[in-house]
Amino acid sequence: MRFLRLFTKGFFLTVNTIVVLLFLVACLAPYVSPEQWWPISFITLLFPLLLLILILFFICWLLFDFKYCLLPMLPILIGWKSISAFIAFNYPTAGKQFANPAGSLTIMSYNVAQFGLYREKDSKYNREAMFALIKKQELDLLCIQDFYTSEKKNDFNNREDISREMKLPYRFFSSDFNRDGMQHWGSIIYSRYPIIKSDKLKLSQGPLSESLIYADIIRESDTFRVINMHLASYRFNERDYRSIEKIRKQEDTGLVATRNIVQKMRDAYVGRSRQADIVAAFVKTSPYPVILCGDFNDTPASYTYFTIRGPLQDAFLRKGSGIGRTYAGLAPTLRIDYIFADKSFRVNSFRMINSGLSDHYPVIANLSPSR
């Protein structure tokens, strides 16, 4: 019996130690670029699970052997920077209605997945529902990623229609990908107020590269810069998603499929780290306070997140609550869509709309410029 107790304690101490080491490695992600050591990015995907296991270990040691409590507690304290970026410790406000302060700005960031362009049966309905959702928010600024528009007959001129229907007359569109000079894809910024300057900056090279776009906006005595971007995705295809599902259900060992998926993920992590460096350098050059929106395709535990955020405020952390999932696929802990703001702005509110119209949820913040 004594041997069994010693073996059990030794087993749990060993598992606890392994989890501690993995957690601490994940907490190094803000400081280590995937370009230098790409496996760290895969470990950050485990960050919420590792944190949960450490908390459970802390509770168990507290109940059964108090002297081992420090083993899970110390890494939690050491990794507080990453934890505080992952969880918003605010009282939940879902469902509550707040009056926006006078002179404030309401901004939405939304990956619209091309308004359901490739949904065979309900693409028209999907687009109309998205338009209704966006219009209801009475926005001052709208940043859209994975945007599609067309001048072809019997197609959707989303660029013009949103300006007209949402009363957002000023805009700047990246038009990163084009077909026949009539169909266009990219990211776009809409504004209720005049844009005095706008441009785009390529974030990578090659036929699939997208741009960071920005617009300098003037409202009364305030001038600020809005930045919008869509960072490199994993570019999984249908075959990859089927392979992931098979592996998840343990229907297939999927050695070849796994190798292909890991390769795509590695390339995306390295690519995003380079893009993050470009974005962070660009933000520093801004002559005006910055509002930054985008689909980063990376979590708050990542090098990408911390590099781009820099000294900016994360609107979710200021006024959101919980883990703030913004992506409907794969894992239930993925917050990959963000609104950041210069510290000269006051964040009045933040909310996420749990909508199934896209695989991303729209995020909305209300900000007050400094006076």
Residue pairs with C-beta under 8 A, 6 or more apart in sequence:
9 65
12 57
12 60
13 68
13 71
16 57
16 68
16 71
16 72
17 71
19 50
19 53
19 54
19 57
19 72
20 54
20 71
20 72
20 75
22 43
22 46
22 50
23 47
23 50
23 51
23 54
23 75
23 79
24 75
24 78
24 79
25 40
25 43
26 40
26 43
26 44
26 46
26 47
26 50
26 79
26 82
26 301
27 75
27 78
27 79
27 81
27 82
27 301
28 40
29 40
29 41
29 43
29 44
29 82
29 301
29 302
29 303
29 306
30 81
30 82
30 302
30 303
30 305
30 306
30 307
31 303
32 40
32 303
33 273
33 277
33 303
34 40
34 41
34 266
34 269
34 270
34 272
34 273
34 303
35 270
35 273
35 274
38 266
38 269
38 270
40 303
41 265
41 266
41 269
41 302
41 303
42 262
42 265
42 269
44 299
44 301
44 302
45 299
45 331
47 82
47 86
47 299
47 301
48 86
48 323
48 333
51 76
51 79
51 83
51 86
54 72
54 75
54 76
55 72
55 76
57 71
57 72
58 69
58 72
58 73
58 76
61 67
61 68
61 69
61 71
61 72
62 69
76 83
82 300
82 301
84 317
85 300
85 301
85 305
85 306
85 309
85 314
85 317
86 299
86 300
86 301
86 323
86 335
87 322
87 323
88 316
88 317
88 318
88 319
88 320
88 321
88 322
88 323
88 324
89 321
90 318
90 319
90 320
90 321
91 321
92 321
92 322
93 319
93 321
93 349
93 351
94 321
94 351
98 348
98 349
98 366
100 106
100 348
100 349
100 366
101 348
101 366
101 368
103 368
103 369
104 348
104 366
104 367
104 368
105 140
105 141
105 219
105 291
105 366
105 367
105 368
105 369
106 137
106 138
106 139
106 140
106 141
106 364
106 365
106 366
107 139
107 140
107 141
107 142
107 143
107 226
107 291
107 293
107 339
107 364
107 365
107 366
107 367
108 134
108 137
108 139
108 141
108 142
108 143
108 362
108 363
108 364
109 143
109 144
109 145
109 228
109 293
109 294
109 295
109 337
109 338
109 339
109 362
109 363
109 364
110 134
110 142
110 143
110 144
110 145
110 337
110 358
110 360
110 362
110 363
111 144
111 145
111 146
111 230
111 295
111 337
111 358
111 359
111 360
112 130
112 144
112 145
112 146
112 147
112 357
112 358
112 360
113 146
113 358
113 359
113 360
114 146
114 147
114 148
114 185
115 123
115 126
115 127
115 130
115 148
115 156
115 158
116 122
116 123
116 126
116 127
116 130
116 357
116 358
117 123
117 148
119 126
126 357
127 156
127 158
129 357
130 357
130 358
131 161
131 162
131 165
133 353
133 355
133 357
133 362
134 142
134 162
134 166
134 362
135 165
135 166
137 364
139 166
139 168
139 190
139 192
139 364
140 191
140 192
140 193
141 189
141 190
141 191
141 192
141 217
141 226
141 291
142 162
142 166
142 168
142 189
142 190
142 191
143 187
143 188
143 189
143 190
143 226
143 228
143 293
143 294
144 187
144 188
144 190
144 228
145 187
145 228
145 229
145 230
145 294
145 295
146 185
146 187
146 230
146 295
147 158
147 173
147 185
147 186
147 187
147 188
148 156
148 158
148 183
148 184
148 185
149 156
149 157
149 158
149 159
149 160
149 173
149 183
149 184
150 156
150 157
150 158
150 182
150 183
150 184
151 157
151 182
151 183
152 180
152 182
152 183
155 182
155 183
159 171
159 173
159 184
159 188
162 168
162 171
162 190
163 169
163 171
163 190
166 190
167 192
168 190
168 191
168 192
169 192
170 190
170 191
170 192
170 193
170 194
170 195
170 215
170 217
171 188
171 189
171 190
171 191
171 195
172 188
172 189
172 195
172 198
172 200
172 213
172 214
172 215
173 184
173 186
173 187
173 188
173 213
174 186
174 187
174 188
174 200
174 210
174 211
174 213
175 184
175 185
175 186
176 185
176 186
176 187
176 209
176 210
176 211
177 184
177 185
177 186
178 184
178 185
186 210
186 211
186 213
187 210
187 211
187 213
187 228
187 229
187 230
187 294
188 213
188 228
189 195
189 198
189 213
189 214
189 215
189 226
189 228
191 215
191 217
191 226
193 217
193 218
193 219
194 217
194 218
195 215
195 216
195 217
196 216
196 217
196 218
196 223
197 215
197 216
198 213
198 214
198 215
198 216
199 213
199 214
200 211
200 212
200 213
200 214
201 211
201 212
201 213
201 214
201 278
201 282
202 209
202 210
202 211
203 209
203 210
203 211
203 212
203 229
203 231
203 232
203 275
203 278
203 279
204 210
204 232
204 271
204 274
204 275
208 235
210 229
210 230
210 231
210 232
211 229
212 227
212 228
212 229
212 278
212 279
212 282
213 227
213 228
213 229
214 225
214 226
214 227
214 228
214 282
215 225
215 226
216 223
216 224
216 225
216 288
217 223
217 224
217 225
217 226
219 369
222 369
223 288
224 288
224 289
224 290
224 291
224 342
224 369
225 286
225 287
225 288
225 289
225 290
225 291
226 290
226 291
226 292
226 293
227 279
227 282
227 283
227 290
227 291
227 292
227 293
227 294
228 292
228 293
228 294
229 275
229 279
229 292
229 293
229 294
229 295
229 296
230 294
230 295
230 297
231 272
231 275
231 276
231 294
231 295
231 296
231 297
231 298
231 304
232 268
232 271
232 272
232 275
232 297
233 268
233 297
234 240
234 261
234 264
234 265
234 268
234 297
235 264
235 268
236 244
236 261
236 264
240 257
240 260
240 261
240 264
243 252
243 254
243 257
243 258
243 260
243 261
244 261
244 330
246 252
246 254
246 257
247 253
247 254
247 257
247 258
268 297
269 298
272 296
272 297
272 298
272 302
272 304
273 303
273 304
273 307
275 304
276 303
276 304
276 307
276 308
277 307
279 292
279 307
279 308
280 307
280 308
280 310
283 290
283 292
283 308
283 310
283 312
284 310
289 341
289 342
289 344
289 345
289 369
289 370
290 312
290 340
290 341
290 342
291 339
291 340
291 341
291 342
291 345
291 367
292 308
292 312
292 338
292 339
292 340
292 341
293 338
293 339
293 340
294 337
294 338
295 336
295 337
295 360
296 302
296 304
296 305
296 308
296 336
296 337
296 338
297 304
297 336
298 304
298 305
298 336
299 305
299 333
299 334
299 335
299 336
300 314
300 335
305 338
308 340
309 338
309 340
311 343
312 340
312 341
312 342
312 343
313 340
313 341
313 342
313 343
313 345
313 347
314 338
314 339
314 340
315 338
315 339
315 340
315 341
315 347
315 350
315 363
315 365
315 367
316 324
316 335
316 338
316 339
316 350
316 352
316 363
318 347
318 350
319 347
319 348
319 349
319 350
319 365
320 350
320 351
320 352
323 333
323 335
324 335
324 352
325 332
325 333
325 334
325 335
325 352
325 361
326 334
326 335
326 336
326 337
326 352
326 360
326 361
326 363
327 334
327 335
327 336
327 337
327 359
327 360
327 361
328 356
328 358
328 359
328 360
328 361
329 359
336 360
337 360
337 361
337 363
338 363
339 350
339 363
339 364
339 365
341 347
341 365
341 367
344 369
344 370
345 367
345 368
345 369
345 370
346 367
346 368
346 370
347 365
347 366
347 367
348 366
348 367
348 368
349 365
349 366
350 363
350 364
350 365
350 366
351 363
351 364
352 361
352 362
352 363
352 364
353 361
353 362
353 363
353 364
354 361
355 361
355 362
